[in-house]
Amino acid sequence: MAAYAATLPGANRAVPNLPLNENMKSRPIDVLVYGTVCLDAIWRVEALPEADGFAPILDERTTTGGEAFNTCAALHKWGSTVALAGNPVGADARGKQLLSLIERDAPDLDMSYVEVNCDCATPFCACIATPDGKRTMFGTGFDAMKSPPPEKLPLRKARWFTMDPNAWDAGVTAGLAAAAAGCRVVAMDFLDSPAMCSAAEINLTSSSRLGTNLTRPVLLQKAAELRDRYNKTAIITHGEDGCFVAAAGRKGAVRMPAMRAPEVVDCTGAGDIFRAGLLLGLSSHWPLRECIWFASGAAALNCTAAGGWAGVVSRVETFKFLETAVEHEGLGND
């Protein structure tokens, strides 16, 4: 791990978070992240209670969240030039709290494409985390969520574009427009849209979208089938068992193991941070294998804190972790 980490651009260079000024606004955008922005409440409990039962809350915190925000915040922390295009934030109490948290935790993040709308409710998600790192989620406001139309997005300035499927139709429309505008697209969980899968450069999805109790040989086969169907790189993530990668222009598929987290506190946002790490590497012109290694390390570190991006550390710290990281033994479901 140390050998490859030391060779990657930026491995030994800290990237400061610079204030967003007019000069930065005119710069090309490394990644335009489109999708969900919400307020998260994280509860840590010893175990979920049975019906009519009770469980004490060990720790409670309210944080910024949403797939798009988590991914964008991580890329921003690593020094990428990013823009967030998300659903409107309501002018309600949750919206005010969310905007206050963003101002506190990511004050120079470009929020130009996220509106405050008095006519909508701020999406809210309650995430209940147990000591095994699993989480149970309850949400409100997502069904009515709207996202900005493509004509309001800086597609011509963006080199990479990615979106999540919560606002499905809007995500497909924006993703297709981004590809038509020349963006290279990483589509996350859009397997039900053949048009989007054909237009994307990388189709990224979780194994949970494909079924349950899937074995490694089956996931390798599914990754290869997805790649062959659209002639685009396919990546299927499978939690602590790593991911299954079928690269465009190649045959077969390979499994890349996950990194073992030093401590598992909360797995909320692990997939979002994996996507962020992947996009950091892609936008930095790293080979795909190195992109995935960094993504795996970043996702593992994110599980050490409660919140969708609470465990994200600097680029330098992530590389240091990868130099000594141990591959997770996986689920053993060959």
matplotlib code that plots the C-alpha trace (Angstrom):
import matplotlib.pyplot as plt

x = [0.0, 2.8, 4.5, 1.5, 0.4, 3.8, 3.7, 0.3, 0.1, -0.5, 0.4, 2.8, 1.2, -1.4, -4.1, -5.6, -9.2, -9.2, -11.9, -14.3, -13.6, -14.4, -11.3, -12.2, -15.8, -14.3, -12.1, -13.1, -15.0, -13.3, -16.5, -20.1, -22.1, -25.8, -28.4, -29.4, -28.8, -30.5, -30.3, -29.2, -29.8, -27.4, -28.3, -25.9, -27.6, -26.4, -29.0, -32.3, -35.2, -37.9, -41.5, -42.8, -39.2, -36.8, -33.2, -31.1, -29.4, -25.7, -24.8, -26.9, -25.8, -27.3, -25.2, -25.2, -26.1, -27.4, -25.5, -24.5, -23.5, -21.4, -19.5, -19.1, -17.8, -15.2, -13.9, -13.8, -11.8, -9.3, -8.8, -10.9, -12.7, -16.3, -19.8, -22.9, -26.2, -28.8, -32.5, -33.7, -33.3, -36.6, -36.9, -38.2, -36.4, -34.5, -33.4, -32.1, -30.2, -28.8, -27.5, -26.0, -24.1, -22.9, -21.6, -19.8, -18.4, -17.8, -18.0, -16.3, -18.1, -19.7, -23.5, -24.4, -26.7, -28.7, -31.6, -33.5, -37.2, -40.0, -42.4, -40.6, -39.7, -36.0, -35.4, -34.6, -33.1, -32.8, -29.9, -29.8, -26.3, -25.5, -22.0, -21.6, -21.6, -25.0, -27.6, -31.3, -32.7, -36.0, -36.6, -39.1, -39.2, -37.5, -40.5, -41.3, -37.6, -36.9, -33.5, -32.3, -32.9, -29.8, -30.1, -29.3, -26.1, -22.5, -22.2, -19.7, -17.3, -17.4, -15.0, -16.8, -20.4, -22.1, -25.6, -27.6, -31.1, -33.3, -34.8, -34.9, -36.3, -34.3, -31.1, -31.5, -32.3, -29.3, -27.0, -27.8, -27.5, -24.1, -22.9, -24.1, -22.3, -19.0, -18.9, -17.5, -20.3, -20.2, -23.8, -24.5, -27.4, -29.0, -29.1, -32.8, -32.1, -30.4, -30.0, -28.1, -25.9, -25.0, -24.1, -22.1, -18.4, -18.6, -21.7, -21.3, -23.8, -24.2, -24.8, -28.0, -29.5, -28.9, -30.2, -29.3, -26.8, -24.9, -21.6, -18.4, -18.6, -22.1, -20.9, -18.0, -20.3, -22.8, -20.0, -18.8, -22.3, -23.0, -19.8, -20.5, -24.1, -23.0, -19.3, -18.7, -16.7, -18.9, -18.2, -20.3, -19.6, -20.2, -19.5, -16.7, -16.2, -14.8, -15.9, -16.2, -14.7, -15.2, -13.1, -14.2, -12.2, -11.2, -12.5, -13.8, -13.9, -11.8, -12.5, -10.7, -10.8, -12.0, -9.7, -10.3, -11.5, -9.4, -12.8, -16.3, -18.6, -21.1, -21.2, -23.5, -22.1, -19.5, -20.7, -20.8, -17.2, -16.1, -17.6, -15.8, -12.5, -13.1, -13.8, -10.8, -8.6, -10.4, -10.3, -6.6, -5.9, -4.9, -5.2, -8.5, -7.0, -5.4, -8.6, -10.4, -7.7, -8.0, -11.8, -11.7, -9.4, -11.4, -14.6, -13.1, -11.9, -15.3, -16.8, -14.7, -17.0, -20.7, -22.1, -22.1, -18.7, -17.6, -14.6, -13.2, -9.6, -7.1, -5.6, -2.2, -3.8, -5.7, -2.5, -0.8, -3.6, -3.3, 0.4, -0.3, -3.9, -4.9, -7.3, -10.6, -10.9, -14.3, -17.5, -16.1, -18.9, -17.1]
y = [0.0, 2.4, 1.9, 3.1, 5.8, 7.6, 7.8, 9.5, 13.2, 15.2, 12.3, 14.4, 17.8, 19.4, 21.1, 24.1, 25.0, 28.4, 31.0, 31.1, 34.3, 35.7, 34.2, 30.7, 31.2, 31.6, 28.5, 25.2, 22.9, 19.6, 17.9, 19.1, 17.1, 16.9, 15.6, 15.4, 18.0, 17.4, 17.7, 14.5, 13.5, 10.8, 8.6, 6.0, 3.2, -0.1, -2.0, -1.4, -2.2, -4.7, -3.6, -1.6, -1.7, 1.1, 1.9, 4.7, 7.1, 6.9, 9.9, 12.4, 15.0, 16.9, 17.3, 18.2, 15.3, 14.0, 11.9, 14.9, 17.1, 14.4, 13.7, 17.4, 18.2, 15.5, 16.6, 20.2, 19.1, 17.4, 20.5, 19.8, 22.7, 21.5, 22.9, 21.5, 21.5, 20.3, 20.4, 23.6, 24.1, 25.2, 28.4, 26.3, 25.6, 22.6, 24.7, 27.4, 24.8, 23.2, 26.4, 27.3, 24.0, 24.5, 27.9, 26.5, 23.3, 24.3, 28.1, 28.4, 25.6, 26.8, 26.8, 28.9, 26.2, 25.4, 27.7, 28.6, 28.2, 29.2, 26.9, 23.6, 21.6, 20.8, 17.0, 15.4, 12.0, 10.3, 7.8, 5.2, 3.6, 0.5, -0.7, -3.0, 0.2, -0.6, 2.1, 2.3, 5.4, 7.3, 10.2, 12.9, 15.4, 13.3, 12.3, 16.0, 16.9, 19.0, 19.7, 22.4, 21.9, 21.5, 25.0, 26.4, 24.4, 25.3, 22.1, 23.6, 24.5, 21.0, 18.2, 15.5, 15.2, 12.9, 12.5, 10.3, 8.8, 10.4, 12.9, 10.2, 12.0, 15.2, 13.1, 11.4, 14.6, 16.4, 13.4, 13.2, 16.9, 16.8, 14.0, 15.9, 19.0, 17.1, 16.2, 12.8, 11.2, 8.9, 7.7, 6.4, 3.8, 4.5, 0.9, 1.3, 3.9, 2.3, 5.7, 7.0, 3.9, 4.3, 8.0, 7.6, 6.9, 4.9, 3.1, 2.9, 1.0, -0.8, -4.6, -4.0, -2.7, -6.1, -8.5, -10.0, -12.6, -12.3, -14.3, -13.0, -15.0, -13.7, -10.1, -10.5, -11.8, -9.0, -6.4, -7.9, -8.1, -4.5, -3.4, -5.5, -4.3, -0.6, -0.8, 1.4, 0.7, -0.8, -0.8, -2.6, -1.8, -4.5, -3.0, -4.5, -7.1, -4.4, -3.7, -5.6, -3.8, -4.4, -1.9, -0.8, -2.4, -5.3, -8.8, -10.3, -8.4, -8.2, -7.8, -5.0, -5.5, -2.8, -1.3, -2.1, 0.9, 1.6, 1.8, 1.5, 4.1, 4.8, 3.7, 6.6, 8.1, 5.4, 5.0, 8.8, 9.1, 6.2, 8.0, 11.2, 9.4, 7.8, 11.2, 12.8, 10.2, 10.4, 14.2, 14.0, 11.5, 8.6, 5.0, 3.4, 0.9, 3.8, 5.7, 2.8, 2.2, 5.9, 5.6, 2.5, 4.1, 7.3, 5.3, 3.3, 6.4, 7.9, 5.1, 6.2, 9.1, 9.7, 11.6, 11.4, 13.0, 13.4, 11.0, 12.6, 13.7, 15.5, 14.0, 13.7, 11.9, 9.6, 8.6, 8.0, 5.7, 3.8, 3.3, 1.1, 0.0, -3.6, -5.0, -6.1, -9.9, -9.5, -11.4, -14.7, -15.5, -17.0]
z = [0.0, 0.9, -2.5, -4.6, -2.2, -2.3, -6.1, -6.4, -7.1, -3.9, -1.6, 0.3, -0.2, 2.1, 0.1, 2.1, 1.9, 0.3, 0.5, -2.5, -4.3, -7.7, -9.3, -8.0, -9.4, -12.8, -12.6, -14.2, -11.9, -11.2, -10.1, -10.1, -7.5, -8.1, -5.7, -2.1, 0.6, 4.0, 7.7, 9.5, 13.1, 14.3, 17.3, 18.6, 20.5, 22.0, 20.1, 18.3, 20.7, 20.0, 19.5, 22.5, 23.9, 24.9, 24.1, 25.6, 23.2, 23.9, 21.7, 19.7, 17.1, 14.3, 11.1, 7.5, 5.3, 2.0, -0.6, -2.7, 0.2, 1.8, -1.5, -2.2, 1.3, 1.2, -2.2, -1.0, 2.1, -0.2, -2.3, -5.3, -7.0, -6.6, -6.9, -5.2, -7.1, -4.7, -3.8, -2.2, 1.5, 3.1, 5.1, 8.0, 11.3, 9.9, 6.9, 9.2, 11.3, 8.2, 6.7, 10.1, 10.2, 6.6, 7.5, 10.5, 9.0, 5.3, 5.1, 1.7, 0.0, -3.3, -2.5, -5.5, -7.0, -3.8, -3.3, -0.1, -0.9, 1.4, -0.3, 0.4, 3.5, 4.3, 3.8, 7.2, 8.0, 11.4, 11.3, 14.2, 14.5, 16.4, 17.6, 14.6, 12.4, 10.8, 10.7, 10.4, 8.7, 8.7, 6.5, 5.5, 2.7, 0.1, -1.9, -2.7, -3.3, -6.4, -7.9, -10.3, -14.0, -16.3, -17.8, -14.3, -14.0, -15.0, -17.1, -19.6, -16.7, -15.1, -16.0, -14.0, -13.0, -10.5, -9.2, -6.8, -7.5, -4.9, -7.3, -10.0, -13.1, -12.3, -11.9, -15.2, -17.0, -15.4, -16.0, -19.7, -20.1, -18.4, -20.7, -23.8, -22.5, -22.4, -18.7, -17.8, -15.6, -12.6, -12.2, -8.8, -8.6, -11.9, -13.2, -14.0, -16.6, -19.7, -21.2, -18.2, -18.0, -21.7, -21.3, -18.1, -18.1, -14.8, -13.4, -9.6, -7.5, -4.2, -4.2, -2.2, -5.4, -7.1, -4.4, -1.1, 0.0, -3.3, -3.4, -4.8, -8.0, -8.6, -8.0, -10.3, -13.0, -12.5, -12.7, -16.0, -17.4, -16.5, -18.2, -21.3, -21.6, -21.9, -22.7, -19.6, -16.4, -13.7, -10.0, -7.5, -3.8, -1.2, 2.2, 4.2, 1.4, -0.9, -4.4, -7.8, -10.8, -14.5, -16.4, -19.9, -22.7, -20.6, -19.9, -16.7, -13.4, -10.2, -6.5, -4.7, -0.9, 1.6, 4.1, 7.7, 9.7, 12.9, 14.8, 13.5, 15.0, 12.2, 8.5, 7.4, 4.3, 3.6, 0.0, -0.5, 0.6, -1.5, -4.5, -3.4, -3.2, -6.6, -8.2, -6.5, -8.2, -11.6, -11.7, -10.8, -13.6, -11.3, -12.7, -11.8, -9.3, -7.3, -7.4, -5.8, -3.2, -2.1, -2.1, 0.1, 2.6, 2.8, 3.3, 6.1, 7.9, 7.6, 9.6, 12.6, 13.4, 13.6, 10.5, 6.7, 6.3, 9.9, 9.5, 6.4, 7.0, 4.8, 1.7, 3.5, 6.5, 4.2, 2.4, 5.7, 6.7, 3.4, 3.9, 7.0, 6.3, 6.6, 4.0, 5.6, 5.6, 4.0, 4.3, 3.2, 0.8, -2.1]

ax = plt.figure().add_subplot(projection="3d")
ax.plot(x, y, z, "-o")
ax.set_aspect("equal")
plt.show()
